[in-house]
Amino acid sequence: MKQIRKIILITIFILLLSITISNASIDTNTFKPNALTEDDYDVAFNMAGTIINAITTIGIVIAVIMVMVLGIKYMVASVEQKADYKRTMIPMIVGAILLFASSTFVSIIYNLISKIE
């Protein structure tokens, strides 16, 4: 029953999307967007830097809190529970490493691009 609802919702979404796209009429011969200025690029790069820093900071805070909570639970747990916590720690640590690596990679690309003039 739930699958039928999902299929119906997806079908309705696709129909609405296709109706919206088909009604969008832009004359490509006369449409000329304004050229971007240097100020536009500066605003975009500043916003991107702010977003990258915010995502990185939030991810670090969440990862540290999760490690602290799991560490405390691990210290006070019984032998059987310690095995369960070890199994839950591995995906969490891998996720934290991926978060730090991806945010560092994006920051490096941002710094390289922002220095190009």
Buried (B, 14 or more C-beta within 10 A) or exposed (E): EEEEEEEEEEEEEEEEEEEEEEEEEEEEEEEEEEEEEEEEEEEEEEEBBEEBEEBBEEBBEEBEEBBEEBEEBBEEBEEEEBEEBEEEBEEBBEBBEEBBEEBEEBBEEBEEEBEEE
